[in-house]
Amino acid sequence: MARQPKETPETAKTEDGTLKKPELLDAVVARTNLKKRDVKPAVEAALAVLGEALREGAVVNLPPLGKLRVVKTKPLDGGAAVVTLKLRTPKDATVAAEAASDDA
């Protein structure tokens, strides 16, 4: 028997419009119908790999998300940094996002 999704990715963000890791995990669980204990390590590993690649200045091309590249970096105290990214979304993703916002 298939599990029923708890929420759709559109409702996964918090009230202020922020998508945080717990909501991301719940959305992935809903989309994949996998158990959270199976999803969590994979999502956390993927986020760690993405973070490392962006800190190293790599261009990250991940369809359907798009192409991410570092525009500038500003080091902060304590080893943290502010990284400004540029995201280029695929043409079909932009059209789909605009259609979804028109429906809302």
Buried (B, 14 or more C-beta within 10 A) or exposed (E): EEEEBEEEBEEBBEEEEEEEEEBBBBBBBBEEEBEEEEBBEEBEEEEEEBEEBBEEEEEBEEEEBBBBBBEEEEEEEEEEEEBEEEEEBEEEBEEEEEEEEEEE
